[in-house]
Amino acid sequence: MKKDKEDILLKDRSSRACISAGYRLYVSNFKRIFRYSWVAAIVFAVLISISGTLMILRPRLAIFSALMITIVEALFTSYGFAVLKQHQQTGAINWTPHWFNLDPHIFLRTLKAWLNLLVIIIVVVGLVAVVAGFSTVYLSPYTAIGLTCFIGLLAFIFLLPLTYTNTRYVLTEGAGYWQDLSKRYGIGLRRWGFIFLVVFVTMLIVSVFGLFTSLPALILSMANRTATFGYLTGDPLGMPSYIGWLAAAVFLIIGFIQAYVLLSFLFPFYYMYGAIDVHENERNKFNKEAL
């Protein structure tokens, strides 16, 4: 595939340009991306179907199902990182002749990045919960709510730069996760506004498309919950005997579609990481010349 200079990674871009370049790269190469990842998308959809069906038929397993969905989503993103790594190295996303593809190295780096991020989020959420717990005991209700919201906002502010450091870690060889985080986190924090705009708009786009494709599953879930509540209060269940199979089929189709909706968010993040690195290199060069 011919290289496009407009789509090169290392270029100083605005947040709007990162989003535009990311989705342009994704859409223009979608056939190649689909060819590379369709088997993984089917596996993703099957596991989403199982998790979604469990959430409807066995609500008590909702936490387990949500955890399974989160892990599966993280693992599927390794396919997106794999094609981005190819683009980073060659300037193009090439057509693969194979029906099954897996880059073990990128897969392991993605898994490591995701698990470390999960640990960080759990620790931060735990700290917010501790603050909330103590504030409800020792402070007035309104003060406790205000303090909890403030701590939650701080947590969001300090977690956001991880979208840059995690993307960079997966796509850049060299330092380990925590070593790279210690060196790059300050850069991400300094570019917080830029990262926020890219993340906010990208997540808004993904959420709109995700919500649209999830409507059948939401309707099915709401109908099942209404029927279950009515049954507990003495009404007939009112749900067909094949509800399990229907739920599985609905979640299977939705899972396959949403796999590619979710995958798209990596591409603006890819250009965000490149733009930050270019900007940082130019900043360091300017500082050296100024000395």
N, C-alpha and C positions, 0 to 999 in steps of 0.2 A: 504494500500500500504506500502511496506517495506521502511524504511528510508534508505537513501543513505548518508553516512558520507561525501562523496565528494561534496554533494549539500547543506550542511548546510549553513545557512546564515552567522553566526558570525565566519568568518575565514579570516585571513589576505591574500589577493590575489593581484596579479598584475592587471593592467588594462586589459591585454590580458586574464588572467584567469577569470576575472569578465564577460567579453563578452562571453567567451567559456562556462562557467558555466550557464550563463543566457540562452543562446540559447539551450544548452543541456537540461536544465530543461523545457524549452518551448516545444521543439520538442518531448521529451520523454513523456510528459504529455498532448500532444495536444488533444487527444481524450477526456480526462477528462475536459480540458479547453473548448473545443467545446461543450461538453454536458452541461456544466454549463452556457454557454453564447450565445447559438445559437439563442434563441428568441430575446435577446438584439441585436444581430448582424443583424437580420432581420429588427428590428425597425431602427437601425442605417442605414442600406442600403436603406430603404424606404425614410428616411429623406434626405440622401445624394442624392437619385434619384430626389426628389422634388427640392432640392437646385440646383443640377446640371442642371436640365431641365430649371429652372428659369433663370440660368445664360446664357443659350443658347437662349431661347425664349424671355426673358426680360432682356437684358444686363444692363438696368438701375438699376435692383435689385441686381447687382453683389455684392455690399457691404453687403446687407442683407443676401444674400445666403452664402457668405463667413463666415459671423458671425455665421449663423446657423450651418454650417459645423464644425466650430471651437468648438462650444459648444457641439455638438453631439459627436464629437471625444473625448472631455474631459470626458463626462459622460460615454461613453463606456469603458474608461479606468478603471472605478470603478470596473468593472468585473475582470479585470486583477489584480487590487489591492486586490480584495476579495480572489482570489485563492492564491495570494502571502501571504496574511495574514494567511491563513490556513497553508501554508507551513512553515511560520515563527513560528507558534505555535506548529505544530505537526511534522514538518520535511517531510511532504508528501502532495500531492494534491490528495484528495480522489474522488472517483466516486460518483456523485450525482444521486439519483433515481428520482429526480424531473425534469419536463420539463421546469419549469419556476423558476428562482432563482434571488433573489435580496437581498443584504446585505444593509439595510437602513443606518446603521451606517457608513460603508465604503463609501457608495454613498454620504452621506452628507459631510464627511471629504474630499472626492475627489473634490466635488463641491466647497467647501469652499477654498481648496488649489488652485484650478484652478482660481476661481474668484479673489482671492487675488493676484495671480501671474499676472492675466490679468491687474489688477489695477496698479501693479508695472511696468509692461511693458508699459502701456499707459503713465504713468508719465515719465518714462525714455525716451520714444520716443518723448513725448512732449517737454522735455528739450532739446533733440538733435535738434528738429525742431526749437525751439526758438533760439538756438545758430546758427543754419544754417541761419535763417532769419536775425539775426543781423549781422552776418559775411558778408553776401552778400551786406548789406547796407554800412558797414563801412570799409570793407577790399577789397583788390583786388580779382578778380575771383579765381585765383590759390590759394591764401592764404585762401580764404573762403572755397574752396573745401578741402584743406589740413586740416584745423581746424575741419571741419565737419566730415571728415573721422577719424580723431584722437579721437574726442568725441564719435563717433559711436563705435570705437574700445574699448574705455574705458567702454562704456555701455555694450558691449558684455562681457568684462572681468568681470565686477561686477555682471552681470546677471547669468553667468554660474553656480556659486555655488548654485543657487536656485534649480537646478535639484537634488542636494543632499538633501537640506533642505525640499523641497516639498515631495520627496519620503519618507523621514524619518517621516515627520509629519503625512502623511496618515497612515503609518504602525505602528506608535508608539503612545500608549495612554499616556495621561498626559497633558502637557502644551498646551496652545492655539497656534494658528498659529504664531502670531507676537511675542509671548514670546519665542517660540521655535526658531523662525528665529533669534531673537537677541542673543540667546545663541549659535547657531550652525553655523551662517553665517561665522564667523571668521574661524571656522574649515574648512568649505568648501573652503574658500578663500586660506587657507594655503595649501590645497590639490588640488589647481587649475589645475596643470598639469595632475594629475591623472584623475580628472574629465573630463578634455578636451579630453584626449585620449579615454576614454570610450564613451563619448557623440559623438565625431567625427566619430569613427568607426561604432557605432551603427546607427547613423543617415545616414551614407553612405550606410550601408546595407539596411536600411528601404527605403531610397530614390531610390536605384537601383530597388528593388522589386516593390516599389510604382509606379515608372515611367513605368516599364514594364507592370504592370497591368492596367495602366491608358492610354495606347496608343490608344485603341479604342475611348475613350472619347475625347482625345486630337485631334484625326483625325476628329471626328464628330464636335467638336467645331470650328476647323480651317475651315472646309468645310462650316459651317453655317456662320461664319464671312465673308468668301470670297463671299458667295452668297449674304449676306446682303449688303456688300459694292458694289457689282455689281448692285444690285437692286437700290441702292441709286443713282447710276450713269446712270441709264436708262436701264440696262440689265434685262432680265427675272430673277425671283427669283431663279429658278433652283433647288429648294429643294422640295422633295415630301410632300404631304399633311399630311402624317403620321409621319413627322419628330419629333413631340412632343412625340408620343408614343415610337418611336425608341429610342429617347434620354432617356426617362424614363427607358426603359428596359435595355439599356446599363449601365446607372448609377446605376441601382439596382444591377446588377450582379457585377459590379466593386466595388460598395460600400460594398457588403458582403465580397468579397475577401480581400479588403483593410482593413476591420475592424480587421482582424487577422494579417495582415502585420503590422499595426500600434500598435496592442496590444503587439507585440513581443519586442518592445523597452523597456518596463517596466522591463523585466527580467534581462538584464545586469545592469540597474539602481538599481535594488533590491540588487544585489550582490555588486555593487559599494558602496551603503549606508552601507551595513554590513561590508565591508572591511575597510571603513573609521572609523566606530565606533570602530572596534577592534583595529585598529592602534592607534586611539586617546586614548583608554583605556590603551593600553600598554605604550604609551608615558607618560600619567599621572602617571602610576604606577612607571615607571623608574624615573621620576622627584621626586616623593615622596621618593623613596629609596635613591636617590642621596643626599637628604637633610639630 
